[in-house]
């Protein structure tokens, strides 16, 4: 009888400088049914993620050749790896684990003093979310967002977006009419950790409006506040 083949959803990539922590995760997650691969440095992790598209990546704060934040940023700004959920493993930031502020692009935070069962549970939750995203697009008027495939369709046609334009529009679609400040855009999409006068967000919003064509009015500027996507109820 042929041995059972693991599905791609079981494959997890771990990158961390702490050999003991890596070993605990490999043993514990392996017993929980995951197929675990280890990368000992950030460059190897990025190359492996692009080549093998793991179901999720666990990133430690420190790796041998670069900081974990940089690994996360590179994963989330590459078209092929951006949909992959990322769990960060670090000491708790002051004031609590504010993932988006400390590690832009990361999906889930776990303390470096983790329990393997907690990690496995969070992985299962992330993988279920990925399944939902793969099968249930998010619709906002004439826009349809498929996060898993990294696509936005407008009036049934796929928009030709750069990765940054896609990330910006996807965030606004997910907020469904709620205000997104310029500071949040600069933090979550470009990774700026401090207040800045950069007009980067404004420039990219303009480019997205151009690609929305006759629907450009949906992307509203709230003066002194930020941006929001107006969902038209009549559509």
N, C-alpha and C positions, 0 to 999 in steps of 0.2 A: 504494500500500500504506500502511495506517495505521501510524504510528509505534508502537513497542512501549511499552506502558503499564507504568510501575513499580508494583510491588506496595506496599501500605502498609508492609510490613516493611522497605522500603528507606529510609524517610524518617527522617532524623535531625535533631534540633534542637540547635544549639550556642548557648550564651550565655557570653560572656567579654568583658572589657574590652579585651583585647590584640588589636588589629586584625591584627597580623602572625600571631599564633597562629591566629586565626579563618581567615585566608586560607589558611594551610598546610593546615588541616583540610578546608576547603571544596574546595580543589583536589585534595588527596590522596584523600579519601574519595569525591569525585565520580568520580575515575578508577577507583576500586575498585567502582563500581556503586551507590553510595548516592546518594539525593537529599537534599541538605543545605540546611537553612534556618537562617538566623542571626537571633538576637535580640540587640540591643546592650544591652539592660537587663533587669533581673529581672522587672519588671512585664510587659513584652512577652512574655518567655519563658513566664511563668505563663499568660497569656491565650492564647498560641499553643498551649501544651501541652493546655490544657483544650478548646480548640476543635478541634484537628486530631489529637490523640492520636498523636504520633509514636511510632515503634518504640523509640526511646531518646533520652535527653537527655544532652548533655555540658555540664558546668557548670564554669566556672573559679572560682578562689578569690575573685576580685574582679570585680564587674560595676559599671556606672556608678551604680546607685541603691541597691544593697544588697549584703551579703556573700553569697557563694555558698552558705554553710551555710543561710542563710534560704531561698534558692531551693529547695534540696534538701528542707528541712523542709516547705515549702508544697506541693511536688509530692507528697510522701509522706503528707501528711495530708488530701489531697483524694481523695474516693472515685473520681473519674474518672481521676486521674493516678497514684494510688498504685501500680498494677501496672506502670507504665512503668519500665524499668531506667534507672538514672542512673550515669553515669561522672563522677567528679570529676577535675579537672585542677589540680594544685597542687604546690608544693614538698613534698618528703618530710617528713612529721612526724618529730619527734625520736624515735629508736628504731625507725623504720620506718613503712610505710604502714598503720597500724591504722585501717582505714576506719570501722568501726562506732563507735570511740571518738571519732574526730575529726570525722567527718561522719555523724551518725546518719541512717540510712535509705539511704545511698548503697550501690550494689552493687559498684562496681569503682573502684580508684584508678589513675591514671596520673600520672607525673611531668610537670611543665610542660615538661621537656626531652624531649619524646616523639619517637618515630619513628612516622610515619603508619601504617606497616605493622602496628605493635604495636596501635595504636588500632583499626584495621580488624579485626584478629584478635580483639580483646576484644569488639568489637561483634558479630561473627559468633557468638561463643560465647554472649553474652547473648541474642541472638535465637533461637539453638537452644534455650536453656533456656526461653525464653518459649513456644516451640512445644510443648515437653514439658509445661510447666505447663498449657497450654491443653487438651491432649488426655489427660493422665494425672493424675487427681485423687489426692490423698494421703489415704489412709483410715486412721483410728485408731478401731477399734471401731465405734460407731454414727455417728461423725463422718466427714464427707467434705469435704475442703478443695479448692477450685478457686481457686488463686492468681490465675490470669489474669483470671477473671471477678469476683474479689473476693467469693466466696460460701462459706459453710459450711452444709452440710446435716446435719441430725440426724435419724436414722431416716427418711431420704428426704425430709424437709421442710426448706426453706430457713429458717435462723434469721434473725430480724429483729434485726440487730446494728448498733450505731453503728460508725463507722469505727474508733474506738479499741478497742471491744470486739472487732471483727473482727481487728484487728492483734494484739491480745493473744492471742486464741484461736488464730490462725493460727501464731504463733510457738511456742506450746506444742505444737500438733499436729506441727509440723515437727521439734521436738526429740524427739518420740516417747518420752516417759517420762524423759528426762534433766532434771536439775534446772536451772531458770532462776532466778537470784537476782533479788531485788527491784532491785538496782542495775542489772542488765542490762536488766530491763524498763523502768525509768525512763530509762535511756540510749537504748535502741533505739526505744522507742515515744513517749516524751515529750521526748527530746532533752536530758535533764539530763546535764551533763558532770561534775558533782561529786557526791560522796556527799551524800545528803539524808535527812532524817527524814520526808519527805512520805509521806502515807498514800494517795496517788493510786492506786498500783498495787493496794493492798488493797481500796479501794472498787470499782474496776473488776472485780477478780477476783470480788468478791461479786455484782456485777450479772451477770457471765457465768454464775456458778453458778445464779442464779435462772432464767436463760433455758435452761440445760441441763436443768432440771426433774428428772426421776427419775434423770438421769445426772450430777447435780451432784457426786456423790462422785468422779467421774473427775478433777476438778480438785483436786489435793491440796495442802495447805499443809505445807511442811517447815519446822518451827519453827526460827527462827534462820538459815534458809537461803534459802528462796524458795518457788517453786511448780513443780509438774510435773503432766503429764497422764498418769494411769494408764490404760494401754491394756489392756483386759480380754481375755485370750486366748480366753475361751470364746465371744466374739462374732465 
